Amino acid sequence: MQPSYALFFDIDGTLVSFESHQIPPSTILALTQAKANGHKVFIATGRPPIIITNLGAIEHLIDGYVTTNGALCFVGDEVVSCKHIPADEARLVVEDSIEKNYGVIVIGEKDVAVLDPKGDVDMIFRQHLAVENLNLAKPVEYVLQQRIMQITPFFDKDYEQKLMQRLPGCTSGRWHPAFTDITAMGADKGEGVLAMAAHLGFDPKYTMAFGDGGNDTSMIRTAGIGVAMGNAIDDLKKEADFVTTSVDEDGILNALRHYGLI
């Protein structure tokens, strides 16, 4: 008899197509069948809750959320895990972004701030990723008074390495060439999977994680089975137990069928 699995899904490029900005019908079918077969469905995303606006087609199937790359995990109204960036390091990144004139998104416990001097945040998040709700952003000084879950600065890998040397309490997970997601040390998607397993009492070896970007590496390594999408970066494919087809080519459906979960 097939054991019940806890399935963890990244959003952008895994559940949701970069091309259509929708969840493919085959994925909706696959998750519906997986739930009917007794498996649990979890989201594991770099997005904070305020901009998770593209899951309406499967929202009724979701058992819990690992958000902001593992910094904030919750089931319903219950917080499972919350890890915030040291306040001085959060301020350091904001001040550096102002000095160096690059865009940054600051994710507080309740609110979001956006600094976008060159229009990069708007172009990539609104046009390429179809992100909604950034118009609800608050002033950065107001948000910095809250615990900071994540900071998303828009710069390249080379500068990322330099800045991270000044942030000993933080880690970085890049899933897009234009920006990276900075969270507190120990806050990543893999830790989110383990926190959810401990909270809900399931064995981590009966977990399956799906992703496509660099910030999915920790959960692909942590999960009992790690699945890389066909459109995933090469480094993630090397870490995965199985490489399925792309998000637009029934990737999730094919992987769940491959492992006999549906």
C-alpha positions as CSV (number, residue, x, y, z in Angstrom):
1,M,0.0,0.0,0.0
2,Q,1.3,3.4,-1.0
3,P,2.1,5.6,2.1
4,S,0.7,9.1,2.3
5,Y,3.1,11.8,1.2
6,A,3.3,15.5,2.1
7,L,3.9,17.3,-1.2
8,F,5.7,20.7,-1.2
9,F,5.4,22.9,-4.3
10,D,7.2,26.0,-5.3
11,I,4.9,28.5,-7.0
12,D,6.7,30.4,-9.8
13,G,7.9,28.1,-12.6
14,T,6.7,25.0,-10.7
15,L,2.9,25.4,-10.0
16,V,2.5,28.5,-12.1
17,S,3.7,29.0,-15.7
18,F,6.0,31.9,-16.5
19,E,4.3,32.0,-19.9
20,S,0.6,32.0,-19.0
21,H,0.9,33.1,-15.3
22,Q,-1.7,30.3,-14.6
23,I,-1.7,26.9,-13.0
24,P,-1.9,24.4,-15.9
25,P,-5.1,22.3,-16.0
26,S,-3.0,19.1,-15.7
27,T,-1.5,20.3,-12.5
28,I,-5.0,21.1,-11.0
29,L,-6.1,17.6,-12.0
30,A,-2.9,16.0,-10.5
31,L,-3.3,17.8,-7.1
32,T,-7.0,17.0,-6.9
33,Q,-6.2,13.3,-7.5
34,A,-3.3,13.4,-5.0
35,K,-5.6,14.8,-2.3
36,A,-8.2,12.2,-3.1
37,N,-5.6,9.6,-2.6
38,G,-4.8,10.8,0.9
39,H,-1.7,13.0,0.2
40,K,-1.2,16.5,1.7
41,V,-0.5,19.6,-0.4
42,F,1.8,22.4,0.8
43,I,3.1,25.6,-0.8
44,A,6.8,26.3,-0.4
45,T,7.5,29.7,-2.0
46,G,9.8,32.7,-1.8
47,R,6.7,34.9,-2.0
48,P,5.3,36.5,1.2
49,P,1.6,35.9,2.0
50,I,0.6,39.3,0.7
51,I,1.6,38.5,-2.9
52,I,0.4,34.9,-3.0
53,T,-2.5,35.8,-5.2
54,N,-2.3,33.2,-8.1
55,L,-3.4,30.0,-6.4
56,G,-7.1,30.4,-6.5
57,A,-7.7,27.3,-8.6
58,I,-6.1,25.0,-5.9
59,E,-6.5,27.1,-2.7
60,H,-9.1,24.6,-1.4
61,L,-6.5,21.8,-1.6
62,I,-3.7,23.4,0.4
63,D,-2.9,22.1,3.8
64,G,-0.2,24.7,4.8
65,Y,2.2,27.3,3.6
66,V,6.0,27.7,3.8
67,T,6.5,31.3,2.7
68,T,9.3,33.9,2.3
69,N,11.7,31.0,1.7
70,G,10.9,29.3,5.0
71,A,11.0,32.4,7.2
72,L,7.2,32.3,7.9
73,C,5.4,28.9,7.9
74,F,1.7,28.5,8.9
75,V,-1.3,26.3,8.8
76,G,-4.5,28.2,8.7
77,D,-4.2,31.0,11.3
78,E,-1.5,29.1,13.3
79,V,2.1,30.1,12.9
80,V,4.4,27.0,12.7
81,S,7.7,28.8,12.4
82,C,8.8,32.5,12.2
83,K,12.5,33.5,11.7
84,H,13.3,37.2,11.2
85,I,16.4,39.0,9.9
86,P,18.4,40.8,12.6
87,A,17.2,44.4,12.6
88,D,20.6,46.0,12.1
89,E,21.3,43.8,9.1
90,A,17.9,44.6,7.6
91,R,18.7,48.3,7.9
92,L,22.1,47.8,6.4
93,V,20.7,46.3,3.2
94,V,18.1,49.1,2.9
95,E,20.8,51.8,3.5
96,D,23.1,50.1,1.0
97,S,20.3,50.0,-1.6
98,I,19.8,53.7,-1.2
99,E,23.5,54.4,-1.5
100,K,24.1,52.1,-4.5
101,N,20.8,53.0,-6.1
102,Y,19.3,49.4,-6.6
103,G,15.8,48.2,-6.1
104,V,14.7,46.4,-2.9
105,I,11.6,44.8,-1.5
106,V,11.4,44.7,2.3
107,I,9.0,42.1,3.7
108,G,7.8,42.8,7.2
109,E,5.7,40.7,9.4
110,K,2.6,42.5,8.3
111,D,3.6,45.0,5.6
112,V,5.8,45.4,2.5
113,A,8.0,48.3,1.4
114,V,9.4,48.8,-2.1
115,L,12.3,51.0,-3.2
116,D,12.5,51.0,-7.0
117,P,14.8,53.8,-8.3
118,K,15.3,52.2,-11.7
119,G,12.0,50.5,-12.3
120,D,13.5,47.0,-12.0
121,V,11.0,45.8,-9.3
122,D,8.0,46.9,-11.3
123,M,9.3,45.5,-14.6
124,I,10.1,42.1,-13.3
125,F,7.5,41.5,-10.6
126,R,4.6,43.1,-12.3
127,Q,5.3,42.4,-16.0
128,H,7.3,39.2,-15.9
129,L,5.9,37.5,-12.8
130,A,2.4,39.1,-12.8
131,V,2.7,39.9,-9.1
132,E,-0.2,41.7,-7.6
133,N,-0.6,43.8,-4.4
134,L,2.8,45.6,-4.5
135,N,0.6,48.8,-4.8
136,L,-0.2,48.1,-1.1
137,A,3.4,48.9,-0.1
138,K,4.1,51.1,2.9
139,P,7.0,53.5,3.6
140,V,10.2,51.7,4.3
141,E,10.8,53.3,7.7
142,Y,7.4,52.1,8.8
143,V,8.1,48.5,7.7
144,L,11.5,48.5,9.3
145,Q,9.8,48.9,12.7
146,Q,8.4,45.4,12.2
147,R,10.2,42.1,12.3
148,I,11.7,41.6,8.8
149,M,11.0,38.2,7.2
150,Q,12.8,38.8,3.9
151,I,14.6,41.3,1.8
152,T,14.7,41.0,-2.0
153,P,17.5,43.2,-3.5
154,F,17.9,43.6,-7.2
155,F,21.6,43.1,-8.0
156,D,23.8,40.4,-9.7
157,K,25.5,37.4,-8.2
158,D,28.9,39.1,-7.8
159,Y,27.5,41.9,-5.6
160,E,25.4,39.4,-3.7
161,Q,28.6,37.6,-2.6
162,K,30.1,40.9,-1.4
163,L,27.1,42.1,0.5
164,M,26.4,38.7,2.1
165,Q,29.9,38.9,3.8
166,R,28.5,41.9,5.8
167,L,25.3,39.9,6.8
168,P,26.5,37.1,9.2
169,G,22.9,36.5,10.4
170,C,21.5,36.0,7.0
171,T,21.4,33.6,4.1
172,S,20.6,34.1,0.4
173,G,18.6,32.1,-2.1
174,R,18.5,33.2,-5.8
175,W,15.8,32.0,-8.2
176,H,16.0,34.8,-10.7
177,P,19.0,36.4,-12.4
178,A,17.9,39.9,-11.5
179,F,17.4,39.5,-7.7
180,T,17.9,37.3,-4.7
181,D,15.9,36.6,-1.5
182,I,17.7,37.3,1.8
183,T,16.3,35.6,4.9
184,A,17.6,35.0,8.4
185,M,20.2,32.3,8.8
186,G,18.4,28.9,9.2
187,A,15.4,30.1,7.2
188,D,15.1,28.2,4.0
189,K,12.6,26.0,2.3
190,G,14.2,22.8,3.6
191,E,13.9,24.0,7.2
192,G,10.3,24.9,6.4
193,V,9.6,21.3,5.3
194,L,11.1,20.0,8.6
195,A,9.2,22.5,10.7
196,M,5.9,21.5,9.0
197,A,6.7,17.8,9.5
198,A,7.5,18.3,13.2
199,H,4.3,20.4,13.7
200,L,2.0,18.0,11.9
201,G,3.7,14.8,12.9
202,F,4.6,13.2,9.6
203,D,7.9,11.6,8.7
204,P,10.2,13.7,6.5
205,K,11.1,10.7,4.4
206,Y,7.5,10.7,3.2
207,T,7.8,14.2,1.7
208,M,8.2,15.1,-1.9
209,A,9.4,18.6,-3.0
210,F,9.0,20.2,-6.4
211,G,11.0,23.2,-7.6
212,D,12.8,25.0,-10.4
213,G,15.1,27.6,-8.9
214,G,18.2,28.0,-6.7
215,N,16.1,28.8,-3.6
216,D,14.5,25.4,-3.9
217,T,17.8,23.6,-3.4
218,S,17.5,23.1,0.3
219,M,14.0,21.5,0.1
220,I,15.0,19.3,-2.8
221,R,17.9,18.0,-0.6
222,T,15.7,17.7,2.5
223,A,12.7,16.0,1.1
224,G,12.4,12.3,0.9
225,I,12.1,12.7,-2.9
226,G,13.3,15.9,-4.7
227,V,11.8,16.6,-8.1
228,A,13.2,19.3,-10.4
229,M,11.0,20.7,-13.1
230,G,12.1,20.3,-16.7
231,N,12.5,24.1,-16.8
232,A,14.6,24.1,-13.7
233,I,18.1,25.5,-13.5
234,D,20.9,22.9,-14.2
235,D,22.3,23.1,-10.6
236,L,18.9,22.1,-9.2
237,K,18.5,19.2,-11.6
238,K,21.8,17.8,-10.4
239,E,20.4,17.8,-6.8
240,A,17.1,16.2,-7.7
241,D,16.1,12.5,-7.4
242,F,14.0,12.9,-10.5
243,V,13.7,15.5,-13.3
244,T,10.2,15.8,-14.7
245,T,9.0,17.7,-17.7
246,S,8.4,21.5,-17.6
247,V,5.6,23.3,-15.9
248,D,3.9,23.8,-19.3
249,E,4.4,20.1,-20.3
250,D,2.4,18.4,-17.5
251,G,5.5,18.2,-15.2
252,I,3.7,17.8,-11.9
253,L,1.2,15.3,-13.3
254,N,4.0,13.2,-14.9
255,A,6.1,13.2,-11.7
256,L,3.2,12.1,-9.4
257,R,2.3,9.4,-11.9
258,H,6.0,8.3,-12.1
259,Y,6.0,7.8,-8.3
260,G,2.6,6.1,-8.2
261,L,0.9,8.8,-6.1
262,I,-1.9,9.3,-8.5
